[in-house]
Amino acid sequence: MSLDRQVLLFAGVMILLSIALTLWVSSYFVWFTAFIGVNLIQSAFTGVCPAALAFKAFGAKKGCAFE
């Protein structure tokens, strides 16, 4: 799986996890969802994604979006 797909999968899983935590644990987990959204917006403008950097460090195959 390429780096791009890993980042998209990770973002989707984290959003669903944060929604589940908001519903079943505490409404304060909505801030986690907001943090994920802000991080996605930031990476769209800057091209820097912390998750992509971490996946690169673990040896993920290069994709076209996060070079």
N, C-alpha and C positions, 0 to 999 in steps of 0.2 A: 504494500500500500504506500502510495507516495505521501510526501510531507503535507501537501495540500489537503488530501483527503483525511489524513490523520487529524489535522487542525480542525477541519470542519466537523468531523465526527466528535472530537473532544468538546468543541463548543456546543454542539447539539446536546450531548449527554449532560454537560454541566448545566445548561439551561433547564432541561427536564428535571434534573436532580434538584436544582434550586426551587423550581415550582413545587415539586413534591414536598420539600422541606418547609416551604412557606405554608402549604395547605395543612400538613400533618404535624409539624413541630412548633413553629413560631412564625408569626407574621413578620418578624424582623428579618427573616431570610429573604424577603423581597429586596433588601439592599444587596444581597449577593447576586441576584438576577440583574439588578441595575448595574453593578460593577462589571458583569460579563458584557452587558450591552455597551457600556462606555468603552471597554477594552476593544470590542469589535469595531466600534466607530473610530477609535484612535488608530487601530492597525490599518484601517482602510485609508486614512489620510497620510500616515507616516510610513507604512510598509513594514513597520517593526511589530512583531507579534511575540510576546514572551513565550507562548506555548510552542511556536515554531522554533524558537531558539532552543528550548528544552528538547524538543523532538530531534532537532539536528544533532544535539550533543549526544543523544542516545543512538545516533546512526541511521536516522530515517533517510529513505531515498529522496533525492532532490525532486521537487515539483516545479511547476512553472510560476506559481504566484509568489512564493516565499524564497527567492534566490539570494 
